[in-house]
Amino acid sequence: MRIGIIGGTGKEGAGLAGRWAQGGHDVTIGSRDAERARAKAAELSGPAGRAIGGMSNRDAAAAVDVVVLTLPASGLADTLVPLQDACRGKVVISAVVPLSFGGGRLFTPPPQGSSAEEVQELLGAEARVVAAFHHIAAHELSATEHDIECDLLLCGGDAEAKKVAGELGHTMGLRAVDVGALTNAGPLEGITAVLATINRRYKLKNSGIKITGLPA
């Protein structure tokens, strides 16, 4: 599968890139600065001989089948509006989490209810947006020598798009759990705030979540 990670130079994007490249996918890192994307791609490709490419955000989105967003929640419009044409008809996986550190409230969703719903609004109805991968710790993603011990919770309005997201989770050993429509993205994104608080309180880097009662 051809995957473009917009905002892929950060820890979460780089971790996803490494896991998916290790699983045999064709991965391209996107950045506002194409040279920075190429440098990060070369860094990630080197140690394990994985072929990861680097391009501008626009070129990366246009060149792939699945667009993955690992961007900061603030300023999404500046990055996404220019990508509307490139994302039309494509599966777009939003791993964006609206967190605000240093204030009174850690989870700070936008007026749309969630960052994923904001992504859908900015890209238009033809983008097949799925909310997923928020709560997989960057530390765990980068530790590719072992499996990740948690489930992949995802939601969205397109059944086939959710299936694609689930397959990408399966590539890295995750069980996909469909939690419904994109309107559930707010609670789903909020889990990351809970896990971040657990990590801080108990001095962890890799807390995760599993759903009990489901068949393996």
Disulfide bonds with the S-S distance in Angstrom:
none
